Amino acid sequence: MAARPYWQGQIRLALVSIPVQIYSATKSGATVAFHQIHEPSGKRIKYEKVVPGIGPVDPDEILKGYEFEKGHYVLLDEDEIAAVKLESKKTLELTQFVDYDSIDPIYYDKPYYVVPADDLAEEAFVVLREALRKTRKIGMGQLALRGREYVVSLKPCGRGLVLETLRYSDEVHRASGYFRDIGDTKPEEDLLDLATTLIDKKAGKFDAAHFHDRYIDALKELIERKRKGRTIETDEEDAKPAARGGNVVDLMAALKKSLEKGNAKEAPAAKAPARKAAPKKPANDTTTTRKAPAKKAPARKRA
């Protein structure tokens, strides 16, 4: 079954409009969902929507309300909210083009794949894709998704385009507020050389399949063991938080040990020295080796 588009509309560049469809580029990872259970009865706890003094209410009687004063609300139904007209609900107008590396990665939120809506849109789609690739620029605009308007970026991705929603500036904390207490100390050259050597040894191409959620794997194993009635032991020592200011780590020794450990893994295993074979006796040698007689224990003196 083909995936359903998350959004359908058009990309507008000046007087050119390109019908497109976008699809979510990511999916939820493996998760373990828990329910709250009433232990004495073993039944699941459920929640009801209630009004104080009235009790449970019918979902059809529920509206959305904006609290403009304490206890005072402006009520809106779904049709009124849907009627809010935003041009970006059906059109992504590219209003600016920026360099590839000019957007801080912290602003990126969620990616989507963009494809032409039909064969007639493909030619203009390909022209836009290749123009962005040739100029090494990212197209910028605003688009209404999931009930709000986002700043979005558009850039080439293989044969298609990838659209990414961005956070607004007021959604990102200023880094200076967190980093101001870090000093201007420069690292020692020998420590820096060791660290860079370690990084170089572990350098490689990124492969997302190389990583997996070890916590989820361990949690599933725990659930399976308990389901089969196996006892579960908890390590109280591991559960305790590590004391701060305990062991002082010698950074130079730790880096050297890391490099030695890596080299040991790469080096072939050393072979055990071969035992020397015992010399063969001549065929006519009839001598035998006798064990030395055991020493007798001294006689006990009589009282």
C-alpha positions as CSV (number, residue, x, y, z in Angstrom):
1,M,0.0,0.0,0.0
2,A,1.5,3.3,-1.1
3,A,2.2,5.9,1.6
4,R,-0.3,8.8,1.8
5,P,1.2,12.3,1.4
6,Y,1.4,14.3,4.6
7,W,0.7,17.5,2.6
8,Q,-0.2,18.5,-0.9
9,G,0.2,21.9,-2.4
10,Q,2.6,23.9,-4.6
11,I,6.0,25.4,-4.4
12,R,6.0,28.9,-5.8
13,L,9.2,30.5,-7.2
14,A,8.3,34.0,-8.6
15,L,5.6,33.3,-11.2
16,V,6.3,29.5,-11.4
17,S,4.1,27.2,-9.3
18,I,5.1,23.5,-9.0
19,P,2.5,21.0,-7.6
20,V,4.2,18.8,-5.1
21,Q,3.5,16.2,-2.4
22,I,5.5,15.8,0.8
23,Y,5.9,12.7,2.9
24,S,7.3,12.3,6.4
25,A,11.0,11.2,6.1
26,T,11.2,9.7,9.6
27,K,9.2,7.3,11.7
28,S,8.9,6.5,15.4
29,G,11.5,4.2,16.7
30,A,10.9,1.0,18.7
31,T,9.2,1.9,21.9
32,V,7.9,0.0,24.9
33,A,4.5,1.4,26.1
34,F,3.4,1.0,29.7
35,H,-0.1,1.2,31.1
36,Q,-1.0,2.1,34.7
37,I,-2.5,-1.0,36.4
38,H,-4.5,-1.2,39.6
39,E,-2.4,-3.8,41.4
40,P,-5.0,-5.4,43.7
41,S,-7.4,-6.1,40.8
42,G,-4.9,-6.3,37.9
43,K,-7.1,-4.0,35.8
44,R,-6.0,-1.1,33.7
45,I,-6.6,2.4,35.0
46,K,-8.6,4.6,32.5
47,Y,-9.2,8.4,32.5
48,E,-12.4,10.1,31.9
49,K,-13.0,13.8,30.9
50,V,-15.0,15.3,33.7
51,V,-16.2,18.8,34.7
52,P,-15.9,19.6,38.5
53,G,-19.4,19.4,40.0
54,I,-20.9,17.8,36.9
55,G,-18.9,14.6,36.2
56,P,-18.1,12.9,32.9
57,V,-19.1,14.8,29.8
58,D,-19.9,13.9,26.2
59,P,-16.9,14.5,23.8
60,D,-19.3,16.4,21.4
61,E,-19.8,19.0,24.2
62,I,-16.1,19.9,24.3
63,L,-14.7,23.0,22.6
64,K,-11.3,24.6,22.6
65,G,-10.9,27.6,24.9
66,Y,-8.2,30.3,25.1
67,E,-7.8,31.7,28.7
68,F,-7.5,35.4,28.3
69,E,-8.1,36.0,32.0
70,K,-8.1,33.7,35.0
71,G,-11.2,31.6,34.6
72,H,-12.4,33.4,31.5
73,Y,-12.1,31.7,28.0
74,V,-12.8,32.5,24.4
75,L,-14.4,29.4,22.9
76,L,-13.6,28.2,19.4
77,D,-14.9,25.1,17.5
78,E,-12.9,23.2,14.9
79,D,-14.6,24.8,11.9
80,E,-13.7,28.3,13.2
81,I,-10.1,27.3,13.6
82,A,-9.9,25.6,10.2
83,A,-11.4,28.8,8.6
84,V,-8.3,30.8,9.5
85,K,-6.9,31.8,6.2
86,L,-3.2,31.3,5.7
87,E,-1.7,31.4,2.2
88,S,1.0,29.0,3.4
89,K,-1.7,26.3,4.0
90,K,-1.5,25.3,0.3
91,T,1.5,27.2,-1.0
92,L,5.2,27.3,-0.1
93,E,6.6,30.5,-1.5
94,L,10.4,30.5,-1.7
95,T,11.3,34.0,-0.5
96,Q,15.0,33.7,0.3
97,F,18.0,31.6,-0.6
98,V,20.9,31.0,1.8
99,D,24.2,29.2,1.8
100,Y,24.3,25.5,2.8
101,D,26.3,26.0,6.0
102,S,24.5,29.2,7.1
103,I,21.8,27.5,9.2
104,D,22.9,26.3,12.7
105,P,21.8,22.6,13.0
106,I,20.1,23.4,16.3
107,Y,17.3,25.1,14.3
108,Y,16.4,22.0,12.3
109,D,13.3,20.2,13.6
110,K,11.7,17.5,11.3
111,P,12.5,16.4,7.7
112,Y,10.1,15.6,4.9
113,Y,10.6,14.2,1.4
114,V,9.2,16.3,-1.5
115,V,8.2,14.8,-4.9
116,P,6.4,16.2,-7.9
117,A,2.6,15.7,-7.8
118,D,2.4,14.5,-11.4
119,D,4.3,14.0,-14.6
120,L,3.5,17.6,-15.7
121,A,5.2,19.0,-12.6
122,E,8.3,17.0,-13.0
123,E,10.2,19.2,-15.5
124,A,9.8,22.3,-13.3
125,F,10.6,20.3,-10.2
126,V,13.9,19.0,-11.7
127,V,14.9,22.5,-12.8
128,L,14.4,23.8,-9.3
129,R,16.3,20.9,-7.8
130,E,19.3,21.3,-10.1
131,A,19.4,25.0,-9.7
132,L,19.7,24.6,-5.9
133,R,22.3,22.0,-6.4
134,K,24.4,24.1,-8.8
135,T,24.3,27.3,-6.7
136,R,24.7,25.3,-3.4
137,K,21.8,27.3,-1.9
138,I,18.9,26.4,0.4
139,G,15.4,27.8,-0.4
140,M,13.6,29.3,2.5
141,G,9.9,30.0,3.1
142,Q,6.9,29.4,5.5
143,L,4.4,26.6,5.4
144,A,1.4,25.7,7.6
145,L,1.6,22.2,9.0
146,R,0.1,20.4,12.0
147,G,-2.0,23.4,13.0
148,R,0.8,26.0,12.9
149,E,3.0,27.9,10.5
150,Y,6.7,26.9,10.2
151,V,9.8,28.3,8.7
152,V,11.0,25.7,6.3
153,S,14.1,25.0,4.2
154,L,14.3,23.2,0.9
155,K,17.4,21.5,-0.6
156,P,18.3,18.7,-3.0
157,C,18.2,15.1,-1.8
158,G,19.1,12.5,-4.4
159,R,16.4,12.7,-7.2
160,G,14.1,14.7,-5.0
161,L,14.0,17.5,-2.5
162,V,14.0,17.4,1.3
163,L,12.0,20.0,3.2
164,E,12.9,20.6,6.9
165,T,10.9,22.5,9.4
166,L,12.9,24.9,11.5
167,R,12.4,26.3,15.0
168,Y,11.8,30.0,15.4
169,S,14.5,32.1,17.2
170,D,12.4,32.4,20.4
171,E,12.3,28.6,20.6
172,V,16.0,28.2,21.0
173,H,17.9,29.1,24.1
174,R,21.0,31.2,23.7
175,A,24.1,29.1,24.1
176,S,26.0,31.9,25.9
177,G,23.8,31.5,28.9
178,Y,25.1,27.9,29.4
179,F,28.7,28.3,28.3
180,R,29.6,31.5,30.0
181,D,31.3,29.8,33.0
182,I,33.6,27.7,30.7
183,G,37.1,29.2,30.9
184,D,39.4,30.3,28.1
185,T,42.1,27.7,29.0
186,K,43.9,26.2,26.1
187,P,44.7,22.5,26.1
188,E,48.2,21.2,26.4
189,E,49.7,20.2,23.0
190,D,50.5,16.6,24.0
191,L,47.0,16.0,25.3
192,L,45.5,17.5,22.2
193,D,47.7,15.3,20.0
194,L,46.6,12.2,21.8
195,A,43.0,13.1,21.6
196,T,43.2,13.9,17.8
197,T,45.0,10.6,17.2
198,L,42.3,8.7,19.0
199,I,39.6,10.6,16.9
200,D,41.5,9.8,13.7
201,K,41.7,6.1,14.6
202,K,37.9,6.0,15.1
203,A,37.0,8.1,12.1
204,G,34.7,6.7,9.4
205,K,31.6,7.2,7.3
206,F,28.3,7.7,9.2
207,D,26.0,4.7,9.0
208,A,22.7,5.1,10.9
209,A,22.3,1.3,10.9
210,H,25.4,1.0,13.1
211,F,23.5,2.4,16.1
212,H,20.5,1.0,17.9
213,D,18.6,1.7,21.1
214,R,20.3,-0.5,23.7
215,Y,17.9,0.7,26.4
216,I,14.9,-0.6,24.5
217,D,16.6,-3.9,23.8
218,A,17.5,-4.3,27.5
219,L,13.9,-3.3,28.5
220,K,12.4,-5.9,26.1
221,E,14.7,-8.6,27.5
222,L,13.7,-7.6,31.1
223,I,10.0,-7.9,30.2
224,E,10.5,-11.3,28.5
225,R,12.4,-12.7,31.4
226,K,9.7,-11.5,33.9
227,R,6.9,-12.9,31.6
228,K,8.6,-16.3,31.8
229,G,8.7,-16.1,35.6
230,R,12.4,-15.6,35.9
231,T,13.6,-13.7,38.9
232,I,14.9,-10.1,38.4
233,E,17.8,-8.9,40.4
234,T,18.7,-5.3,40.7
235,D,22.2,-4.1,41.5
236,E,21.8,-1.5,44.2
237,E,25.4,-0.4,43.9
238,D,24.9,0.5,40.2
239,A,21.6,2.3,41.0
240,K,23.5,4.7,43.4
241,P,24.6,8.0,41.8
242,A,28.3,8.3,41.5
243,A,29.9,10.6,44.1
244,R,31.2,13.8,42.7
245,G,34.8,14.7,43.1
246,G,35.8,11.1,43.8
247,N,38.6,9.6,41.7
248,V,40.6,12.2,39.8
249,V,41.2,10.9,36.2
250,D,44.6,11.3,34.8
251,L,43.6,12.5,31.3
252,M,47.0,11.7,29.7
253,A,47.0,8.1,31.1
254,A,43.3,7.6,30.1
255,L,44.0,8.7,26.5
256,K,47.1,6.5,26.2
257,K,45.2,3.5,27.6
258,S,42.5,4.1,25.0
259,L,45.0,4.1,22.2
260,E,46.8,1.0,23.5
261,K,43.4,-0.8,23.8
262,G,42.6,0.1,20.2
263,N,46.0,-1.1,19.0
264,A,45.6,-4.4,20.9
265,K,42.4,-5.1,19.1
266,E,44.0,-4.5,15.7
267,A,47.2,-6.5,16.4
268,P,47.1,-10.3,15.6
269,A,47.1,-12.6,18.6
270,A,50.5,-13.7,19.7
271,K,51.1,-17.5,19.3
272,A,52.1,-19.5,22.3
273,P,55.7,-20.9,22.1
274,A,55.8,-24.5,20.9
275,R,57.0,-27.1,23.4
276,K,60.2,-28.9,22.6
277,A,59.7,-32.5,21.8
278,A,61.4,-35.0,24.2
279,P,64.5,-36.7,22.6
280,K,63.8,-40.1,21.2
281,K,65.6,-43.1,22.7
282,P,67.6,-45.4,20.5
283,A,65.9,-48.5,19.4
284,N,68.4,-50.8,21.4
285,D,68.2,-48.7,24.6
286,T,66.6,-50.8,27.3
287,T,67.2,-48.5,30.2
288,T,64.2,-47.4,32.2
289,T,63.8,-44.3,34.3
290,R,63.1,-45.1,37.9
291,K,61.5,-42.8,40.5
292,A,63.6,-41.9,43.5
293,P,62.5,-43.8,46.6
294,A,60.4,-41.8,49.0
295,K,62.1,-40.7,52.1
296,K,61.0,-42.4,55.3
297,A,59.6,-40.3,58.1
298,P,61.8,-40.2,61.2
299,A,60.7,-42.6,63.9
300,R,58.8,-41.1,66.8
301,K,60.5,-41.1,70.2
302,R,58.7,-43.1,72.8
303,A,57.7,-41.2,75.9
